[in-house]
Amino acid sequence: MIEVIQAGPVVTVQDLGREGYRHHGVSRAGALDGLALTIANRLVGNPDNTAGLEMMFGATTLLFEKDVCFALTGSDCFAVLDGTPVYPGWRCHAQAGQILRLSAPKQGLCAYLAVRGGISVPPVMGSAATDLQAGFGGVDGRPLRKGDRLLLEENRQPAQVDLSEKVGVLLPTAEAVIRVCAGPEAGMYSVHARKQFFSSAWKISVSSNRMGFRLEGSPIAETLDGNLLSHAVFPGVIQIPPDGQPIILAAEGQTSGGYPRMAVVIDSDLWRLGQLRPGEMIYFQEVSLQEAAVAADKQAHYLQRIAFALASH
């Protein structure tokens, strides 16, 4: 088991989220930075969708009650295992009784912990993901707190890699520019409004959460017809509410909405949502569907290279 000695601001059990329930009004939930969780799971020989811990703002202390193989990815929280530094992107081993301490990161938002076998919680709609807004999944649908003890899954399947070596991978670097495709209502805005959206620097608001990231900047003054019908939305959709301040829908974002959709974050940049720190400034770059497909292929190749490198050790 793993015991929570100290819980950071928002520590939750997450996998890659629920699929196939949006038509019932159920959000995807899951890791904000799915790429980081995927890499952590590969380092410890787990399937990509295995449940781990998402730790917003770090500041978390965990006690390993059994020998474990683990990996940390995402933001660098200056972790130490009984005083010895633990670096993001490396496979590590802990003995029973050792304590892992994470501090607050200087950059980024979410750190991820994967352990061999994964965190064991009752699945809800086929997923271990915690949906904080709906209050289900993970551990009673809530953030972890001091004194919680987490069961680990039995290692029923053979590891996908040799876990005896301490190896690491090069983690992706977050940039200030997020690539997007034009949204369904983008063409309804004037050239001036669209130019303002893409040329402005947008600040991540402190009121952001796992539902969405609110942005602050010069408001998009132009508003569309208030009779716009409700429509489907999903993580990565960027809406423009009446106040002109964009909102990027995140993992727990609603499944339908009525605000105009100016743009949509491309799949290969969605992981960046998990590292958008309050106060950070970001920009949007419009790309074509073809360019988005090329970026997706590049990310898939990156993950394939990781799998190949780990398998060779």
N, C-alpha and C positions, 0 to 999 in steps of 0.2 A: 504494500500500500504506500501511498504518498500522503503525508499529513501537512496541512497548511498551517505553518507557524505564523506567518503574516501574509495577509492578502492585500495586494495593491488596489487602486481605485476600482478597476473593473477586471476581474479574472474570471473567465468562463471556460467551460468545456466546449470545444468546437471541432466539427469535422468540416467537410466541404459544403455542407448544407443540404436542405431538403429539395428534392426535385419532384415535379409532377403534381404539386398541390396548389399552385397559384390560382387555378380556376376556382378553388374553394376559399380563396382569400388568405391563404397561408404563405407567408414570406419565405424566402430561401433560408435566411439566417446563415449560420456557418461562419467560417473565418473571414475577416475583412481582407486579409492578405492570404488568399488561398495558395499563392505560389510559395510563400514562406513555409506554410504548413506542409505542403507537398514535398518540398526539399527536406524538411526535418524528418518526415516519415521515411523517405528514401534512405536517408543516412542511417536509420536504425532498422532497416529491412522490413518496414511495414508497407501494406498497400497505401496508396496515396490518400484514400478517404478515411484513414484511421483517426479516431478521436484523440486530440491532444489538448493542451491548454493555450488559450489566448490571454496575454497579460498586457492590458493597456497601461502605459506609463510605468511599467516595471514595478519596482518597490515591493517585491514578493519574496517570501522565504518559504522553502519547502524542505521537509524531512523525508528522505528515502528510507522506508522501513525494510527494504529488501535490496539485494544487488540488482542494479538495472543498467541497461544501455540506453543512453539518452542523447538528444541533440537539441540545441537552441538555434533558432533562426529569427529573421526579422530585425527589429531595432536592437542595437547593441546596448544592453543594460548593465555592462561591466560586471557580469556574473562571476561569482567565486564559489567553488566547492570546497568547503572547509578551508577557506583562505587561498586556495589555488585558482588562478584565473581560468575561466571557461569562455572560449571565444565562439562567436556565432558562426555557424556553418561547419562545425566539427563534430564528429562522433566521439562521445565520451562515455566513460563507465564510472558508476558510483557504487560504493559498498553500503550495505545496510548500516544505518546510523549516521550517514553523512548528510550535511545540510547544504542546500543550494540557495544562495542569496543573490537576488537581482536588485540593482539600484535603478533610479530613474534614468532613462536615456537622455542624452543630449540632443539626439536627432531621431526622427521617426516617432511612431506611436505604439505599435504592437510588437511584442516579442512572442515567440511560439516555442513551446516545449513538446517534443514528441518522445515517447518512451517505447521501448520494444514491447510489442503486444498492444499498446494503446490503453487509454483510459476506459474503464468499464462503467457505463451508465445504461439504464433502460432506454432502448430506442423508442422514439416517438415519430410515427410516420416514416419509419425506416432510417432515421438519422439520430445521432447523438447530439446534434447542435443545440445550443442554448438560444432560445428566442426570448430575450428579456422583455420585449414589449408584450408578447402574448403570454409569457409566464409559464412556458413548458420547455422540456428538453433539458439536457445536461443534468445538473443537480437541482431538482425542484424548480427549474426555470429561473434561477437566480444567480447572481455573482457568487463566487466562492468567498468564504469568510474564515477567520481564524478558528481552528479546531476541526474543520472539515477533513475527512479522510477519504481518499480516492482509491478504489480498487483498480488493479491492473488486470487486463485481459490475459488469460493463459496463452502462451505461445504455441498455439495449435498448428500453425503453419510454419514451414521452414523459412528462415530468413532469406530474403532475396539477395543478400550480399553477405560476405564474410565479416562478422561483427567483431572479430578478435583484434583488428587493427584500428588504431586511431587515425582516421583520415578526415579531410575536409574538402569543401567545395567553395568555389568563388561565387559569392552571393551577388544578385543584381544590385545595381546602384540606383537609388531613387533620384529622379530629376524634377526640376520645377515645372517642366512642361508636360502636360497630359494630352495625349492624342485623342481626338474625338471625331465622330462622323456627324454630319448634319442631322438634326432631329426632324420628325415629321412636320412640325410647325415652323421650322427655321425659315422657310421660304415666305412665310406670311409676315415676317418682320422686314423693315426697311433695310436698305444697304447700310445706312448709318448705324442702326441698332446692331446688326450682325458684326460690323467692323468694330464697334465698341466692345462687344462680347469677347472677340478674339484678340483685341489689342490691349485689353485691360489686365492689370495685375489684380488678382483676387486673393483676399486674405481669409484663411480658415477661421471661422468663428468659434469662440469657446462654447457656444450652444450646440455644437455638433455632437452627434452620438452615433450609435450603430444603425439608426434608422436613416440618417442622412447627414451630409456635411454642408452646413450653411456657409455661404460665402459673403464677404463684405467688400464693397468697392463702390465705384460710381454706379448708381442704379441704372438699369436699362429702363429708361423713362417710357418708352413706347409699350403700350399694353394692347393685347388682342381682344377680340370680341368676347365679352364675358359669358356668352352662351355656348362656349366651346364644350362639347360633350365629353363626359368622362371616358377614359381610355386606359388601356393596359400600360403599366409601367413596370420597371424591373431595375435591379442594381446597375448603376452606371448612367441611367437617364438623368439629364440635367434639365430641371424645370425652372421656369421663370414665374414666380408668384407676383401678385399685384405690386408688392413693394420694390420690384425690380432687382432684388438680390437673389442670385441663382442658388439652387439647392441640388447637390449631387446625391441621388438616392443610393443608399448603401445596403448592406446585407439584410437588414431588417426593415427595409423600406416597404411601404404599402404596395399592394398589387394593382391598384387602379388610382387614377387621379384626374383632375381637370385642368391643371396648369399647363401652359404651352411647353412643349419639349423642344428646347433650342438645340440640344446636341445629345450625343450618347457616347460615353467613354468606350473605346474599343476594348475587346476582350483581353488583349495582351497587356493593357495598362490598368485593368481593374485591381490588380494587386496593390497598386499605388494608393488606393483608398485606405488600406490598412496602415499606411505610414504618413497620412496627412495630419500633421501636428497643429494644434491650435496656435494661431499667430503666424503660421507659415504662409508665404506668398506663392501662388501658382499661376500658370498661364495655360490657355488652351490652344492647341494647334489642330486645325481642321485637316483631315486626311480623307482620301477616297476609300470606297469599299475594297478596292484592289490593294491599296496600301495597307489597309487593316488586315487583309488576308495574308500579305507578306509578313507583317509583324507577328501574326499568330503562328505562321510557319517557323519564323525565327525563334520564337519562344519554345515551340515544340522541339525544335532541334537542340536548344539549350538543355532542356530536360532530358532528351535522349543522350546527350553527351554526359550528363551527370550519371545517368543509369549505366552507361558503358564504362565510365571511369570507376564507379563503385564496384561494378562486377569484376573489374580487372584486378582488384586488390583482395 
